[in-house]
Amino acid sequence: MEYYEQIVKNRNSCRAFADKKVGDDVLNALLTYYEDDESDLVDEIKTELKFYVGTVWEGLKDCVGYNGFCIKAPAYMVIFSDVADHYLENAGYIAQGLTLKMTELGLAACWQTINDADETKRALGAETDKAVACVVAFGYRDPDNDEKKAPKKSLDEMTDGIKYGQDIDTALFYNELEDGLRAIAHAQSFQNRQPYRIIVDYDQIVLVGLPDDLTTEADRLLNYGIVMFNFYAVMWAIRPETPKWSFEPVTDRDLCLPPDVTYVAKCKL
Ligand SMILES: Cc1cc2nc3c(=O)[nH]c(=O)nc-3n(C[C@H](O)[C@H](O)[C@H](O)COP(=O)(O)O)c2cc1C
């Protein structure tokens, strides 16, 4: 409850930052979290976390950000990753853990869409064999920034019961899942489009992707990683068993997915 209320619900994107440096102590706290506590979706995929403080905006502005507009921030976090099946969901999941850690540390952040990953890597002068997977601008929110919270889909719109498109019996299913499901409905997504839904059953939840012409393949996969992390983090704070997402298909029941809806992953409860 506390983690959902204080961290997940309180986070919102920031597009105007104070002119205040992000100190080494804060960067070290983020790095320690990444190295010691971070959970991931696919263990075998190797990632690297790098911070860029100060002068990289000039280089980044041509390759990341909506409509070629990169948010100016005192610092940028970049996740580099080996390229393998599910590497973008995995990187999105890891970067969301770090984004929520930033919220805990009093920082604000804004994810940046990557328009050209190779160009971004060149602009950063990154010496690594891994690919750029996520870019997040961060720093301290400008006290005069009165950016409003983005309106989100209701829990009702976000969840189905047992099969796709079937009304959910909220009294039966929400119960202890409610905060975890709200964390999914509250997650950030490319242009706040939230093109996904959750099918809740007695023993598992399933994440499915909805068709959306505006969201690119890369941003769609990053979105999925973000919502999977939000659910994991809130449930983990509520109860001792760690929920684990799996990309294995569902073979023991019919989810009744329409042809344009894609299965993403399931999480046993
Ligand atoms: C994959 C991804 C890419 C995004 N790219 C940008 C971007 O380039 N510029 C921007 O201002 N916001 C970007 N955002 C932030 C979303 O617009 C924001 O999360 C959404 O509007 C919901 O608002 P909230 O984060 O305050 O909940 C991105 C978010 C995601 C998940």
The ligand as an SDF file (V2000), in Angstrom:
LIG
                    3D

 31 33  0  0  0  0  0  0  0  0999 V2000
    8.6960    4.3910  -23.9840 C   0  0  0  0  0  0  0  0  0  0  0  0
    8.3740    5.8070  -23.6000 C   0  0  0  0  0  0  0  0  0  0  0  0
    8.8360    6.8650  -24.3590 C   0  0  0  0  0  0  0  0  0  0  0  0
    8.5590    8.1950  -23.9900 C   0  0  0  0  0  0  0  0  0  0  0  0
    9.0690    9.2170  -24.7170 N   0  0  0  0  0  0  0  0  0  0  0  0
    8.8630   10.4990  -24.3290 C   0  0  0  0  0  0  0  0  0  0  0  0
    9.4580   11.5870  -25.0390 C   0  0  0  0  0  0  0  0  0  0  0  0
   10.1880   11.3920  -25.9990 O   0  0  0  0  0  0  0  0  0  0  0  0
    9.2030   12.8480  -24.6100 N   0  0  0  0  0  0  0  0  0  0  0  0
    8.3990   13.1110  -23.5380 C   0  0  0  0  0  0  0  0  0  0  0  0
    8.1890   14.2750  -23.1920 O   0  0  0  0  0  0  0  0  0  0  0  0
    7.8200   12.0830  -22.8110 N   0  0  0  0  0  0  0  0  0  0  0  0
    8.0510   10.7980  -23.1890 C   0  0  0  0  0  0  0  0  0  0  0  0
    7.5130    9.7640  -22.4740 N   0  0  0  0  0  0  0  0  0  0  0  0
    6.7210   10.0490  -21.2770 C   0  0  0  0  0  0  0  0  0  0  0  0
    5.2230    9.8580  -21.5150 C   0  0  0  0  0  0  0  0  0  0  0  0
    4.7310   10.8530  -22.3860 O   0  0  0  0  0  0  0  0  0  0  0  0
    4.5120    9.8660  -20.1630 C   0  0  0  0  0  0  0  0  0  0  0  0
    4.9440    8.7750  -19.4230 O   0  0  0  0  0  0  0  0  0  0  0  0
    3.0120    9.8100  -20.3350 C   0  0  0  0  0  0  0  0  0  0  0  0
    2.5380   10.9720  -20.9460 O   0  0  0  0  0  0  0  0  0  0  0  0
    2.2980    9.6080  -19.0130 C   0  0  0  0  0  0  0  0  0  0  0  0
    2.6040   10.6210  -18.0990 O   0  0  0  0  0  0  0  0  0  0  0  0
    3.2260   10.2960  -16.6730 P   0  0  0  0  0  0  0  0  0  0  0  0
    4.5820    9.7140  -16.8930 O   0  0  0  0  0  0  0  0  0  0  0  0
    3.2760   11.6280  -15.9920 O   0  0  0  0  0  0  0  0  0  0  0  0
    2.3560    9.3020  -15.9860 O   0  0  0  0  0  0  0  0  0  0  0  0
    7.7800    8.4440  -22.8340 C   0  0  0  0  0  0  0  0  0  0  0  0
    7.3160    7.3680  -22.0700 C   0  0  0  0  0  0  0  0  0  0  0  0
    7.6060    6.0690  -22.4420 C   0  0  0  0  0  0  0  0  0  0  0  0
    7.1350    4.9370  -21.5810 C   0  0  0  0  0  0  0  0  0  0  0  0
  1  2  1  0
  2  3  1  0
  2 30  2  0
  3  4  2  0
  4  5  1  0
  4 28  1  0
  5  6  2  0
  6  7  1  0
  6 13  1  0
  7  8  2  0
  7  9  1  0
  9 10  1  0
 10 11  2  0
 10 12  1  0
 12 13  2  0
 13 14  1  0
 14 15  1  0
 14 28  1  0
 15 16  1  0
 16 17  1  0
 16 18  1  0
 18 19  1  0
 18 20  1  0
 20 21  1  0
 20 22  1  0
 22 23  1  0
 23 24  1  0
 24 25  2  0
 24 26  1  0
 24 27  1  0
 28 29  2  0
 29 30  1  0
 30 31  1  0
M  END
$$$$
